[in-house]
Amino acid sequence: MDPDANLGLALGFSEEELESITPISKMRRLIEERTGADKSNTFYKINPKVDDIPEIYGKENNGVRLLVLALKAGLYMKGR
């Protein structure tokens, strides 16, 4: 978790690469598929398969894989 939202830049990712990453929290279809949670039920898996998510949805730069879980409004700052 990066409260300043500059970890990607510090790791050498470009602003364009960072902007192209969709946060996992925005992937409603994936969340519903993995957990079974949707508007029609109240029961869902609390331990879904997640071990493949970094490989599929993360971005890699210089051997480091970055996965964005969520963006909090007002915290993402563009380069100076």
N, C-alpha and C positions, 0 to 999 in steps of 0.2 A: 504494500500500500504506500502510495506516494502522496502525502497531503499537499505538496507543492506542485504536483503534476509536471515535474521537470525531469523525472528519471529517464524517460526516453531520450531526451536531448542530451543528458549527461552520458548516456550509453552510446551516443553517436548516431542515433536515428535522426533522419531529416524530419522537418515539420510535415512534409508531404506524406512520409511513411506513417507518422503518428496520426495524422488526420484520416488515413485510410483504414485504421484499425477500428473495427466495430466492437464496442464494449460487450462483454458477455451478458451483462444485465439487459441489453437491448435486443438480445436474440430470443425473443419470446417463443418462436417455433421450436428452437433447440431446447429451451427450458421445459416446454410442455412435453416434447418428445422424450426427454431423458427422465423427467420426474413424474409424468402422468398428470401434472397439475393443469387444470384449465378452469374456466368459469363454471362448468357443469358439475364439478366434484369438489369434495373437501378433503379427500385422501390422496396423498402423493408420496413418492419415494423420497426419503430424506438422505439417501446415500446412493445417488445415481452414478452411472459410469461417467467418469470425468478424466480418466488418464490419457485419453487421446485428444482432449481439447487444446492443450498448449501446442501440440504438433500441427493440428489443423488450423487453428485460429490465431496463433501467436505469430509475431514477426521476428525474424532473426537478423542480427547484425553483429559481426565480429564474434561469432560463437555464443552470443547471448540471445535468449528468446524472451521477448516481452509479450505479456498477455495483459490486456486491459480488462479489469473486472467491471468498473463503472467510472463514469466521469461525474464529478459533483459540480454543479453549476457554480461558476465563478472561480473555480480553482485552476482550470486549465489556462496556462499563460503561454502565449506565443513567444518565440525568440525575440530578443531585443534588437 
